[in-house]
């Protein structure tokens, strides 16, 4: 894809983006991860937070998922960006924001932001992700595409706190959280997260661009998380390899099968890993026995309606809420100002 220069005539920024690794420097690296993982595996119903999908290989596998036929969210959201980017820029302008500091949460490959950068013309682009090495490479690619754009990459686990480093401008902050990643939070957690974005002491946002997956038929939802090629299954099982690295555990991915199902009562897709046999997993300070058929809950992805997400945004303190959808009403991108 060719991108127009968003700032013709401006002096070029440095050849490489700034990068700040708060994830490893803050103690939320391997030591903090090991404690969190052990707690989850020792729980009565074992679980692993979905943020641990994203080591370097997991990030690459997720990029592959976005290209399989069954996984509609990425291409559907991209279609909304392409159709409505001028309307999104106008919504920011109506809020008095002409040159935002665009903060891309869970940026991954940064591909989604790159569709909007020429139209939103950010003063500063701040990709944030827990997968530090993958993000560093992605930020370099953005800088190569937009050499005049000031970029500050931040390696950080933003799920618990949203205090950004001082290199990130406070003026006209617009948070960008695409891909329906907010669905990984329960509704109560999502509300708390949105409140942190709107809180001047944490996010200090002027506004939010948010992508959400909408409720639809069960077959379409389950196929999107259990594709015929098995890419999502590989992504889910790679979590065990990452847990082995972080916790010093001895999971054998071949002993587990990928499960994806839609929990209609809670309006969420659930992903699990199910033990194929009785087994015991060990790590330096503990172990866990699993019976055949016992599961580890690895992800929830809550699905919303336009009304339910609008209500959640209002409850979090946002206003001027505007959604854009695709022709099938499968996905939505919201603008909300503070």
Buried (B, 14 or more C-beta within 10 A) or exposed (E): EEEEEBBEEEEEBEEEBBBBBBBBEEEBBEEBBBEBBBEBBEEEEBBBBBBBBBBBBBBBBBBBBBEBEBBBBBEBBBBBBEBBBEEBBBBBEEBEBEBBBBBBBBBBBBBBBBBBBBBBBBBBBBBBBBBBEBBBBBBBBBBEBBEBBBBBBBBBBBBEEBEBEEEBBEEBBBBBBBBBBBBBBEBEBBBEBBBBBBBEEBBBBBBBBBBBBBBBEEEEBBBBBBBEEEBBBBBBBBBBBBBBEBBBBBBEBEBBBBBBBBEEEEBBBBBBBBBBEEBEBEBEEEEBEBEEEBBBBBBBBBBBBBEBBBEBBEEBBBEEBBBBBBEEEBBBBBBBBB
